[in-house]
Every structure is written in structure tokens, then in C-alpha cells.
Amino acid sequence: MTSLKIRLLGLLIALPSLATAADAPLAACATTDEVARVVALYSKGPAPMPFQAQEELKLPESTIASALPATLASGIDGSHFRAVWDSLVRWETAMVMIRKGGNVFEVTTKIVTGEPSKRSKYFNLGHESSFSGHLRPDLITSIYAVALPGREGLARGLFFYDAAGESVFAVFLPGEGATPSAKAIADFEITWALVKSLPARCGA
């Protein structure tokens, strides 16, 4: 991927969310009825991504994620962003996915380190590789680790959601349709365990 495309991706990541923690209500955790609807959909066959299930369920993505069984998803508050990001830095490789305006960007890359800006609310990514950018952790209200058995195998990754419950970006193990390496799976399991060890955003 060219440097120009990587820089474009960085700009997309840096774009402020339309819904911020200050001016939009938090997407709610799933109610009992919503949990039943989500479970019914996911029991039909290959597990869709929350953004795929959204069209049928008419619920925010993060609400759908909150209704998934603990074997499929685990959610925490966005305030744990730094701990999660530092865990991703240890991954062998990752696929960063950004959905915006009906477009989907998928970039396989090594996750780079980052530091909070001393002048703004940005979390500035390093320049160890051509993948870089400027993130806004203060606009991330929830983070969900998922392990979804889809049509192409088990999709292991994390969604970072804004206040409206929409995914700002996601980080997955790469290799659609292929089995990740043992090292990659071990990397994910460490992050999965980290998320599981932190207070659940929507109860136990």
C-alpha cells in the first residue's frame, strides 16, 4: 500500500466522530428483549459482525455486541483504551478496518505505539512504520473484543465504539479465510484475557 493511501487512512481515523461523549447519549446496554432478539439472530448460523446484524435488528452496533454471549464478545468502557492499545502493539500483525460512508478500508499492518498529545485530545501514533495517525480515545465509549464464528472461520478482533454505538474502527487478526499463526492467536488470547479481566461495561 502506498504512503499516500496510508496517510489517507490516518486522516480517516483522525476525523472527529459526529457523536461525542458530550453531545450524544450513550448507546444503551441491551435490554432483556433485545438480548433475546440478538441471540435468536446469532443462533441461525454463521455469526455476523455487529454492523451486519444492525440492518436487521435496528439497534446500535455496541448494543448488539453487549447482547452477545460471553463466549462471543466481552465489552469494557472506553476509558481502558490505553491498556487495550498497548496490548495490540504486542501483536505480530493486525488488520485495521474502518467503515465510513459505505466504504470499507482494510489495512494489514503492525500496530504502532502511541502517546497522548500534550496540546490536544489526540493520541498520536508513532512512526515506526508507514501506518500512523491521530486517534481520539476520549470519543471511544466502549471497546468490545469478539470471537465470532463466521463463514470464513473464527473472526477474532476488537471494535472501538463511539457514544452513538457505531464502530469508529476495528482491529482484527488478519487472514480472512485462512488460519492465523499460532503466535497471532496467542497475541489475541492475551488481549482477550485483558478485556475479560477489566470491569464489564454491561454487567457481568
Summary of the structure (lengths in Angstrom):
residues: 204
radius of gyration: 16.2
end to end distance: 41.5
largest distance: 49.2
contacts: 613
relative contact order: 0.22
helix: 34%
strand: 25%
